[in-house]
Amino acid sequence: MKTVLTTIVLLFFIQTGFAKDPGEKSFLILFDKSELKELKTSTEYIELSLMAIFKTKAYTGNSDAAILVKVPYGNIDERQLGDMFVRLNRDRIVSLQDVAFQIIDLDQSKAVYESLIASYEEKSQKNKSKSKLGKAISVN
């Protein structure tokens, strides 16, 4: 009876572990405007190659050109995204990493940012408690 119960609990944990969906990941792809002009293309044209597979949004303006890509599965990284082929114009197809200035994983960057904030807050709490302790000792 004990082994049957243990087996059921173990199977339950294994099933919940494998059933988790890694979720959606977000990438920011930056382009050099002068390089895009030299290649006679635009972020909107490159976005056409990606929008059939992913949710995308192209940004242009006074700053660098960029495309925000939302990937529906979480097991893709910057390199795999960079290896995808995109159409620059009617005649030319290249890999995304050849034309992109930088590909940034926003979820990974967010996790690093949150850990830095948490460590900073922890240090500031320690400093506050030390200063309160120092004031209490000096008053006595």
C-alpha positions in Angstrom: 0.0 0.0 0.0 2.8 2.3 0.9 4.6 1.8 -2.5 1.3 2.3 -4.4 0.8 5.7 -2.6 4.4 6.7 -3.2 4.1 5.8 -6.9 1.0 7.8 -7.3 2.5 10.9 -5.6 5.7 10.5 -7.7 3.7 10.3 -10.9 1.7 13.4 -9.9 4.9 15.4 -9.4 6.4 14.2 -12.6 3.2 15.1 -14.5 3.0 18.6 -13.1 6.7 19.1 -13.8 6.4 18.2 -17.5 3.0 19.9 -18.0 4.3 23.4 -17.3 4.3 25.6 -20.4 7.5 27.7 -20.5 5.4 30.6 -21.6 5.9 33.5 -24.0 9.3 35.1 -24.5 10.0 38.6 -25.8 13.0 39.7 -27.8 14.1 43.1 -29.0 15.9 43.2 -32.3 17.9 46.4 -32.9 19.1 47.5 -36.3 21.5 50.1 -37.5 19.5 52.6 -39.7 22.4 53.4 -41.9 23.1 49.7 -42.6 19.4 49.1 -43.4 19.5 52.0 -45.9 22.7 50.6 -47.4 21.0 47.2 -47.8 17.9 49.0 -49.3 15.5 47.5 -46.7 13.5 48.5 -43.7 12.3 47.0 -40.4 8.8 46.8 -41.8 10.0 44.6 -44.7 12.0 42.4 -42.3 9.0 42.2 -40.0 7.0 40.6 -42.9 9.3 37.6 -42.7 8.8 37.2 -39.0 5.1 38.0 -38.6 3.9 34.7 -40.2 5.5 32.8 -37.3 5.6 35.3 -34.3 3.8 38.3 -33.0 5.8 41.3 -34.0 5.8 45.1 -33.9 8.3 47.3 -35.8 9.5 50.6 -34.4 11.2 53.3 -36.4 11.7 57.0 -35.8 14.4 59.3 -34.6 16.1 56.5 -32.6 17.5 53.2 -33.9 15.1 50.9 -35.8 13.8 47.9 -33.8 11.4 45.0 -33.9 9.7 43.6 -30.8 9.1 39.8 -31.3 7.0 37.7 -28.9 7.7 34.0 -29.2 4.8 31.8 -28.1 7.2 29.1 -26.6 9.9 29.7 -24.1 12.6 27.3 -25.4 14.1 29.6 -28.0 17.1 31.8 -27.4 18.8 34.7 -29.2 21.0 32.4 -31.3 18.1 30.3 -32.6 16.2 33.5 -33.4 19.2 34.9 -35.1 19.6 31.8 -37.3 16.2 32.4 -38.9 16.2 33.6 -42.5 14.5 36.9 -43.3 13.9 38.6 -46.6 15.6 42.0 -47.0 14.0 42.8 -50.4 12.6 41.0 -53.4 16.1 39.7 -54.3 17.9 39.0 -51.1 17.5 36.6 -48.2 19.9 36.5 -45.2 19.9 35.2 -41.6 18.6 37.6 -39.1 21.9 37.8 -37.2 23.7 39.1 -40.3 21.5 42.1 -40.5 20.6 42.7 -36.9 22.8 45.0 -34.8 21.8 43.2 -31.5 19.2 40.7 -30.4 18.1 41.1 -26.7 16.2 38.6 -24.6 13.9 40.9 -22.6 12.8 38.2 -20.2 16.4 37.4 -19.3 17.3 41.0 -18.9 14.2 41.6 -16.7 15.3 38.7 -14.4 18.8 40.1 -14.1 17.4 43.6 -13.4 15.0 42.2 -10.7 17.8 40.3 -9.0 20.0 43.5 -8.9 17.1 45.5 -7.4 16.5 42.8 -4.8 20.2 42.7 -3.8 20.3 46.5 -3.6 17.2 46.6 -1.3 18.7 43.8 0.9 21.9 45.9 1.3 20.0 49.0 2.1 17.9 47.2 4.7 21.1 45.9 6.3 22.6 49.5 6.3 19.4 50.9 7.9 19.4 48.3 10.7 23.1 48.9 11.3 22.6 52.7 11.5 19.6 52.2 13.9 21.7 49.9 16.1 24.6 52.5 16.1 22.2 55.3 17.2 20.7 53.1 19.9 24.2 52.4 21.3 25.2 56.1 21.2 22.1 57.2 23.0 22.8 54.8 25.9 
